[in-house]
Every structure is written in C-alpha cells, then in structure tokens.
Amino acid sequence: MTQLMEKALEEIRKLSEAEQDVLAAWILEEIESERQWTEAFDKSQDLLSQLANEALREHRSGKTKPLDLDEL
C-alpha cells in the first residue's frame, strides 16, 4: 500500500463509524463506476476504430470542411 493511502486511512480511522461507512460506500461506488467505464470503453474500441477510419476516408475524399467556430 502506498504512503498516501496509509495517510488517508489514518485520517479515515479518526472519523465516526457512520462517516467511515459513507466514505467507504462512496469509494466502492467509484471503483465500480470506473470498472464499468473501462469495460464499456474496451468494448467500443472496434467501433471507434471503424468510425475513425470512416472519418479519415471522408476527409481524404474531400467530403469534410474546416470547422468554423463562428458557425456553431
């Protein structure tokens, strides 16, 4: 475990049980959310590659134009 994590745990131990539970629930939710995001991103790599290739083909064939921020 890292020194920063050790320091965080020392501070967490000073909290009430209720505060520790709230913090623990939040941490677990964040870890699960990150896992789900990573899984979704990993699954989308093929589609993202296909879309990128399609965009490059369109650009190379002259079907795109420079972005004009004033037109947005």
Secondary structure, DSSP 8 states (H G I E B T S, - for coil): --HHHHHHHHHHHTS-HHHHHHHHHHHHHHHHHHHHHHHHHHHTHHHHHHHHHHHHHHHHTT------GGG-
